[in-house]
Amino acid sequence: MPYQPIITRFGMLRGRDALEAVSLTLSGATLRLEAILNLEELHRCRLEFDGVRSYRVTALDDFLGDLSSSFDEVIGSDWAQSAKHYQVITYHFALEVQCVAGRIRIGDLETQ
């Protein structure tokens, strides 16, 4: 499966240390991951996934997916055949989401 990195205003997010999760909440069909983005300085960020059909959280040490980027869309996923499949790598866990759309907000700017 090809992994398509989501490009933010800071470029591609890479590495286990890029995102440190603060909270993960599901409200209706929207999943929100609040995190600290660790670049040259710290930034608050929020990843939101709309129309969530399913999600799974795996301890990073047990995760078998691609770790080259911290926020990807998984193209041609068998798991999310009729939806989008996103993968987020944080310091402690990998989050995979099957949903209609995902986006990241860093400060006040948004990337879809």
N, C-alpha and C positions, 0 to 999 in steps of 0.2 A: 504494500500500500504506500503510495506517495504521501508524504507529509508536506503540506504547504504552509510555511511560516506566515503568521499574520504580522505585517509590518506596521510598527507604531511610529509616532513622531520621533522616537529615539532609535529607530531602525528595528532590526530583529532582536528580540529578547533571547538571551542565551544563558544557559547554565543553571544549576540547581539554586544558586544564590540570588538569581534575578528577582524572584517573587517569594515573599514570605507571607503566607496566608494569615489573615487576622480572623475572618469569619466566613462561614459558608451557610447561606440560608436559601430555602425554597419557599416562595410565596406564590400560591396559585401555580401557574406554569412557568414562572420566572425563577431561575437559579442565579444567585448573586454571590460572587467571591470577592470579598474585600481583602486587599493585600497591600503590602509595602513593596514598591519597586525600588530595588537597590542598584543604582547606577553610580555615577560619580557623587551624587547626592541622593537622598531618599525622597520618594514621591508616593503619595497615596494613590491607589488605583482601584478600580472596580471593573470586574469582568461580569457581564450580564448575558444570560442565555435565555431567549424567549421561546415559548412553545416547547418546553422540555418534555420529552417523552420518556427519557431514562437517563440516569447518570450513575457513574461508579467512581469510587475513590479507592486508590491502592497505595499502600505505603511505598515510598519511592524505592526503597531497597528491594522490594518484591516486584517492581514494575518491569515488564519486558518490552515496552514500546520504545520508540525513537526518542532519544534525549538530546538531540542536537539543537533544538529550539525550545523555548519555554511556552510558546502559544502557537498552536498549529491547527489547521483544518486538515482532517484525514480524508483524502480523496479516494473514492471507490471503496469505502469501508463496508465490510460484510455485516458489521454490527448495526449500522445506521443506513440501511438500504434506501429508504424513502425520506430521509432527513439528512441534516448535516451532522458531522461528527467532529467535535473539537476536542483537543487535548491540551491541558494546561499542566506544566511542571512547576511545582513549588518546592520550597526547601524540604518539606516533610512528606509530601504525597503527590501523586499524579491524579488529576481529575479528568475524566472523560465524560463528555456530554453529547447526547443525541437530542437535537433540537431543530427548530426552524431557522434561528439566526443567533449569532453571537457577536459581541462587541467588547472593546476595552475602552475605559475612560481613565485617562491619566490627568490628574488635576481637573481642569474644565474641558479638555479636548477629548474627542471621541473618535475611535477608529472602528469601522465595521468590516 
